[in-house]
Amino acid sequence: AQSVAQPEDQVNVAEGNPLTVKCTYSVSGNPYLFWYVQYPNRGLQFLLKYITGDNLVKGSYGFEAEFNKSQTSFHLKKPSALVSDSALYFCAVRDMSGGYNKLIFGAGTRLAVHP
Amino acid sequence: GAGVSQSPRYKVAKRGQDVALRCDPISGHVSLFWYQQALGQGPEFLTYFQNEAQLDKSGLPSDRFFAERPEGSVSTLKIQRTQQEDSAVYLCASSSRGPFGDTQYFGPGTRLTVL
């Protein structure tokens, strides 16, 4: 069965410092991986996805993610954090068992960026 | 263009009441998904429509949950005889049909509180 793990409940980082939010996955076959962000009382906003190709994927708002097949990881990164990046981040993997892209989400990581 | 919209944004129901949650997907999007997000957790898949056909309802927690998309556009998730454990945010997502890993775009969600 497909699954995603986000090992950190919360990540704290100072504004201007680089940030990393971790995600590991378990899938059969090639993984299709996604990152979404959720602000309070808002739905999920798409940040980026990995389907195939370059292991470094660039997305919205300056975020990027690195796909590492040997470590089964897809960590989200940003070179310089902003206070406005504070939000809940979800990693997801596509479950194709039904023949379409149902998403399996991790439990989420809360990012807190301090001034 | 307009994104996915959901209504109502907030719903308070007494235990035993029936509720109906509406989703308006992005115009032209073939695929529509419903997810349930319990407090402090990641979204969990409920059901999937391709146009008007409900192809997967494996995530619906009980036979009290029913979803429809009669004309292949607007969808309604209905919960009969609500219970306290139904309290959650219900998210709708839509995606266009494509060959690989189409991005799902989420609405703001409906927060259901069952008293």
HADDOCK unambig.tbl for C-alpha pairs under 7 A between the chains (distance, minus, plus):
assign (segid A and resid 32 and name CA) (segid B and resid 101 and name CA) 6.47 0.50 0.50
assign (segid A and resid 42 and name CA) (segid B and resid 108 and name CA) 4.81 0.50 0.50
assign (segid A and resid 43 and name CA) (segid B and resid 106 and name CA) 5.91 0.50 0.50
assign (segid A and resid 43 and name CA) (segid B and resid 107 and name CA) 5.38 0.50 0.50
assign (segid A and resid 43 and name CA) (segid B and resid 108 and name CA) 3.79 0.50 0.50
assign (segid A and resid 43 and name CA) (segid B and resid 109 and name CA) 5.73 0.50 0.50
assign (segid A and resid 44 and name CA) (segid B and resid 106 and name CA) 5.62 0.50 0.50
assign (segid A and resid 45 and name CA) (segid B and resid 106 and name CA) 6.80 0.50 0.50
assign (segid A and resid 46 and name CA) (segid B and resid 105 and name CA) 6.88 0.50 0.50
assign (segid A and resid 51 and name CA) (segid B and resid 101 and name CA) 6.76 0.50 0.50
assign (segid A and resid 101 and name CA) (segid B and resid 101 and name CA) 6.06 0.50 0.50
assign (segid A and resid 104 and name CA) (segid B and resid 44 and name CA) 6.95 0.50 0.50
assign (segid A and resid 105 and name CA) (segid B and resid 42 and name CA) 5.61 0.50 0.50
assign (segid A and resid 105 and name CA) (segid B and resid 43 and name CA) 6.19 0.50 0.50
assign (segid A and resid 106 and name CA) (segid B and resid 42 and name CA) 5.74 0.50 0.50
assign (segid A and resid 107 and name CA) (segid B and resid 41 and name CA) 4.97 0.50 0.50
assign (segid A and resid 107 and name CA) (segid B and resid 42 and name CA) 4.48 0.50 0.50
assign (segid A and resid 108 and name CA) (segid B and resid 41 and name CA) 6.80 0.50 0.50
assign (segid A and resid 108 and name CA) (segid B and resid 42 and name CA) 5.96 0.50 0.50
